[in-house]
Amino acid sequence: MNKEESDAFYARLKEQLLENTQWPSNYLYKFIVPTDEEKIDQITTIFNIPGAVIESKQSKKGTYTSVSITVHLNNPDEVIAKYKEVSSIEGVISL
């Protein structure tokens, strides 16, 4: 995704979050990452926030790991900031 597409995606996400969610609120992130402890640790470090609930589960073959994180955030800008941080980790798919 190029910068223009990325900016448009985050603008739409912010609009949807403002319309559909009362802030502050809990937000659920879901990521698929190649099973690599270093990459999983990078994600969990980004979400090292008091009260964050982090769950992970390996795929049947162990090739991928799904990481689900529920965290209490104050506004859509905080949601988007975390997505942008995670997007710097190679191979991570945001759901």
C-alpha positions as CSV (number, residue, x, y, z in Angstrom):
1,M,0.0,0.0,0.0
2,N,1.5,3.4,-1.0
3,K,1.3,6.4,1.2
4,E,-1.7,7.9,-0.5
5,E,-3.7,4.6,-0.1
6,S,-2.5,4.3,3.4
7,D,-3.6,7.8,4.3
8,A,-7.0,7.2,2.7
9,F,-7.4,3.9,4.6
10,Y,-6.6,5.5,8.0
11,A,-8.9,8.5,7.2
12,R,-11.8,6.1,6.5
13,L,-11.0,4.0,9.6
14,K,-11.0,7.2,11.8
15,E,-14.4,8.2,10.4
16,Q,-15.9,4.8,11.1
17,L,-14.5,4.7,14.6
18,L,-15.9,8.1,15.4
19,E,-19.3,7.2,14.1
20,N,-19.6,3.7,15.6
21,T,-17.8,3.9,19.0
22,Q,-18.2,5.8,22.2
23,W,-14.7,7.0,23.3
24,P,-12.8,6.1,25.5
25,S,-13.4,2.5,24.6
26,N,-11.9,-1.0,24.4
27,Y,-10.5,-1.8,21.0
28,L,-9.7,-5.3,19.6
29,Y,-6.7,-5.6,17.3
30,K,-6.1,-8.8,15.3
31,F,-2.9,-9.6,13.5
32,I,-1.5,-12.6,11.6
33,V,2.3,-12.9,11.8
34,P,4.7,-15.5,10.6
35,T,5.6,-17.6,13.7
36,D,8.7,-15.7,14.8
37,E,9.3,-14.9,18.4
38,E,11.1,-11.7,17.6
39,K,8.1,-10.3,15.5
40,I,5.6,-11.4,18.1
41,D,7.7,-9.7,20.8
42,Q,7.8,-6.5,18.7
43,I,4.0,-6.5,18.6
44,T,3.6,-7.2,22.3
45,T,6.1,-4.4,23.1
46,I,4.1,-1.9,21.1
47,F,1.1,-2.8,23.2
48,N,2.9,-2.7,26.5
49,I,0.0,-0.7,28.0
50,P,-1.5,-1.3,31.5
51,G,-4.6,-3.4,31.1
52,A,-3.8,-4.7,27.6
53,V,-5.0,-8.3,27.1
54,I,-2.8,-10.1,24.6
55,E,-3.6,-13.6,23.3
56,S,-1.8,-15.6,20.7
57,K,-2.5,-18.8,18.9
58,Q,-0.4,-20.8,16.4
59,S,-1.9,-22.1,13.2
60,K,-2.3,-25.9,12.9
61,K,1.0,-26.2,11.0
62,G,2.7,-23.7,13.3
63,T,3.7,-21.4,10.3
64,Y,1.6,-18.4,11.5
65,T,0.5,-17.0,14.8
66,S,-2.6,-15.0,15.3
67,V,-2.2,-12.2,17.9
68,S,-5.3,-10.6,19.4
69,I,-5.0,-7.6,21.6
70,T,-7.7,-5.8,23.6
71,V,-6.7,-2.4,24.9
72,H,-8.5,0.6,26.4
73,L,-7.9,3.7,24.3
74,N,-9.1,7.2,24.4
75,N,-9.8,8.0,20.8
76,P,-9.4,6.8,17.1
77,D,-6.1,8.6,16.8
78,E,-4.6,6.3,19.4
79,V,-6.1,3.2,17.5
80,I,-4.5,4.4,14.2
81,A,-1.1,5.2,15.9
82,K,-0.8,1.6,17.1
83,Y,-1.7,0.2,13.6
84,K,1.0,2.4,12.1
85,E,3.6,1.2,14.6
86,V,2.7,-2.5,13.9
87,S,2.8,-1.8,10.1
88,S,6.6,-1.3,10.4
89,I,7.0,-5.0,11.3
90,E,7.7,-7.0,8.2
91,G,5.2,-9.7,7.3
92,V,2.4,-8.7,9.7
93,I,-1.2,-8.7,8.4
94,S,-3.7,-6.5,10.2
95,L,-7.2,-7.8,10.2
